[in-house]
């Protein structure tokens, strides 16, 4: 381990990410798209023996040979993950439990249709092309994924977290993560056992996940209000008994971060994504997040960590794998289906679930669920590592995940601007 | 690599650190002492096969067999280092170049006497005890170390960065780091070559370090004021040409963090500590740090990273190595000498260099330079890894480093309170 190397790649990556973000923002496109593109460029920029990743001593994973990257990559990856964990935590900080309940029904419909339609289309297209059931099922599972981190970042940047559309997207993404986990468990189980699926174990997984979410909801409603109440009373009592001596407040940021990591760890442990736990942890503090200024403080942390997450999404694209016309054609077909199936599936769910939504609202929700981001890539890596996906199909899924993640944010941001016109969209200084 | 494990140890470490900090603060002792003690407890708490570190899958380094820790430890260590880097960066943000120049002479005297006296005493004590020149030289080098991070943390917590004593300590610590690096280079060179030292290479190292610091000072005086001037004019021009459209400001936090990492990397590369580069980077932004609110933002980041740094200092103490009475006795002697030599050496430097300092000011400076912290431990690890230190001497130096780091902050905080009495020292709520 070499501290110089770590600091060097952080400086270089953050500098390039900032440049990418600022340049692309000039065209009215959300900055994260520029950061992902920078990641793609970094991963594929080689001149003979020279490559930026090589100079920074970062070796990317190659799941086809079971290599998960070198140590510098792991440190980078950890920081990137912490970035998206803090992002979802800050989204949770802005989400009160009643806001989420008010969109419960429509979010459920959006999530279910946004899982079923992409899954069926994903399975169907591979069955038509290559008649391989395991490949088909894994592609279906990857199509199901939704990267809430990408959409959440756009929403937060535009300061539109408290719109109804944003709440529906966030709620649906949480449900989508649970459903996606189950789909993956079933698909992976069928792969390993060659057709048979352990229904009991999958049912337990599902129950544990639902129970976890339920417990946090319960804590939001019953537990935390009492704790805050007690803390307030204690503080008042201390002040009353000794009015001359100021009472140093509890460092709520430290407490919040500990709870965030604990729930993220627990969430990861039971098979959900860490970001879901982080989001739920944020909700525990939502009632007081303004008072304690938690959100701007968490955003200060993400300034330095989140660009690493977006770069990492881009890094996974290996242009060298797209050599044959066949792979390119399949990629194009899968990409179109990936966008259409989520857009239509989730849009349909929104329309059926909430009659009060106008046409633009429905479009926003459909588009907000399109990015597959890191979730699609994770499914693909699991498939590649277990042999259930070929290198070509892996490349196709990674491309689909990254391109949906690049295409959706500018369209989403356009739709949001149309529906919520304001003159606050500023030009960038640099 | 396992994200669950990383999140789990972060949650557990941060929770324990917070508890340690809050409990010890009840006794009027700076919280970081509690965090270091928690580190010592975590490292040594075992019940049969059970240990917290084992459960969290963290393996500490054992330099005597060339093992530098497992991957989880490296990720933890990287975060800890980023914590202290951000801390020194934020100290730099509060240090204008003219503040540093105004204490230049006295800081130089403090640093030189704070290097010479501990070195001589360190070498002498080992020569008396065991007549081993290499052991003696390495102990001397470890005695020279100053962990500015510890003192800086106390100063920042007490919001006393802009006192003359604080500036002298910070300035002296920067010079101390350069001198300490040279001492270590000479000692390590004598060890390897068996007596001969490559004067040319050490002179070049020294010149490069001084040149680096000089360049940053020059940039502070000449370059950055012009850049800020240009940025301000450009912004004004944009506003004038299009008054209805607000200009989105440059994200100065992102820029500052990139510069911080870049200078920290460069500093590490040329053989200085990364924190010195981070401190110098902070100085580049000091003129506008208030306006851009950089300091509170960086502090939000250190809330989550800095406790890991203090825990890591504590983790290095292996109580199991203090089995013989001899080791305990040597530890006691070395510890007393370590405290006395820095306190007297640096105090003398302060007294000789600045006649305007009162008795309390001199004491503050002497005490502020006592903590050896991670710097002493690093010297010891280098000695152990190269075979120039025995395991026993290594244990002695680690103990000396950690105990000076635990003893100095409460005394320093007491001295500061005496000299700068105020009613702002609050009780803690929990």
Contacts between the chains, C-beta under 8 A, distances in Angstrom:
chain1	res1	chain2	res2	distance
A	1	B	68	6.4
A	1	B	69	8.0
A	1	B	74	4.7
A	1	B	77	7.1
A	1	B	78	7.5
A	3	B	78	7.6
A	3	B	81	5.8
A	3	B	268	5.5
A	3	B	274	5.7
A	4	B	265	5.6
A	4	B	268	4.3
A	4	B	269	5.2
A	4	B	274	7.7
A	6	B	78	5.6
A	6	B	81	7.8
A	7	B	85	7.7
A	7	B	261	5.1
A	7	B	262	7.8
A	7	B	264	4.9
A	7	B	265	3.6
A	7	B	268	6.3
A	7	B	274	6.1
A	8	B	261	8.0
A	8	B	265	4.5
A	8	B	269	7.9
A	10	B	261	4.6
A	10	B	265	7.9
A	11	B	258	5.8
A	11	B	261	3.9
A	11	B	262	4.1
A	11	B	265	5.6
A	14	B	254	7.1
A	14	B	257	6.5
A	14	B	258	4.9
A	14	B	261	6.7
A	15	B	258	5.0
A	15	B	262	7.6
A	18	B	251	7.6
A	18	B	254	5.5
A	18	B	255	7.3
A	18	B	258	6.6
A	68	B	1	6.4
A	69	B	1	8.0
A	71	B	71	6.4
A	71	B	74	6.3
A	74	B	1	4.7
A	74	B	71	6.3
A	74	B	75	6.8
A	75	B	74	6.8
A	75	B	75	5.8
A	75	B	78	5.0
A	77	B	1	7.1
A	78	B	1	7.5
A	78	B	3	7.6
A	78	B	6	5.6
A	78	B	75	5.0
A	78	B	78	7.9
A	81	B	3	5.8
A	81	B	6	7.8
A	85	B	7	7.7
A	231	B	429	7.9
A	234	B	429	7.5
A	235	B	429	6.1
A	238	B	427	7.6
A	238	B	429	7.0
A	242	B	427	7.7
A	244	B	423	7.6
A	245	B	423	7.8
A	245	B	426	6.8
A	245	B	427	5.8
A	246	B	424	7.4
A	246	B	426	4.5
A	246	B	427	7.8
A	247	B	426	6.4
A	247	B	427	6.1
A	247	B	428	8.0
A	247	B	429	5.3
A	248	B	426	3.8
A	248	B	427	6.2
A	248	B	428	4.7
A	248	B	429	5.9
A	249	B	429	5.7
A	250	B	429	5.1
A	250	B	430	5.3
A	251	B	18	7.6
A	251	B	303	6.9
A	253	B	300	6.6
A	253	B	303	5.1
A	253	B	304	8.0
A	254	B	14	7.1
A	254	B	18	5.5
A	254	B	303	5.4
A	254	B	304	7.5
A	254	B	307	8.0
A	255	B	18	7.3
A	257	B	14	6.6
A	257	B	303	6.9
A	257	B	304	4.9
A	258	B	11	5.8
A	258	B	14	4.9
A	258	B	15	5.0
A	258	B	18	6.6
A	261	B	7	5.1
A	261	B	8	8.0
A	261	B	10	4.6
A	261	B	11	3.8
A	261	B	14	6.7
A	262	B	7	7.8
A	262	B	11	4.1
A	262	B	15	7.6
A	264	B	7	4.9
A	265	B	4	5.6
A	265	B	7	3.6
A	265	B	8	4.5
A	265	B	10	7.9
A	265	B	11	5.7
A	268	B	3	5.5
A	268	B	4	4.3
A	268	B	7	6.3
A	269	B	4	5.2
A	269	B	8	7.9
A	274	B	3	5.8
A	274	B	4	7.7
A	274	B	7	6.1
A	297	B	300	4.2
A	297	B	303	7.7
A	298	B	300	7.8
A	300	B	253	6.6
A	300	B	297	4.2
A	300	B	298	7.8
A	300	B	300	4.2
A	300	B	301	6.2
A	301	B	300	6.2
A	301	B	301	5.4
A	301	B	304	6.6
A	303	B	251	6.9
A	303	B	253	5.1
A	303	B	254	5.4
A	303	B	257	6.9
A	303	B	297	7.7
A	304	B	253	8.0
A	304	B	254	7.5
A	304	B	257	4.9
A	304	B	301	6.6
A	307	B	254	7.9
A	423	B	244	7.6
A	423	B	245	7.8
A	424	B	246	7.3
A	426	B	245	6.8
A	426	B	246	4.5
A	426	B	247	6.4
A	426	B	248	3.9
A	427	B	238	7.5
A	427	B	242	7.6
A	427	B	245	5.7
A	427	B	246	7.8
A	427	B	247	6.1
A	427	B	248	6.2
A	428	B	247	8.0
A	428	B	248	4.7
A	429	B	231	7.9
A	429	B	234	7.5
A	429	B	235	6.0
A	429	B	238	7.0
A	429	B	247	5.3
A	429	B	248	5.9
A	429	B	249	5.7
A	429	B	250	5.1
A	430	B	250	5.3
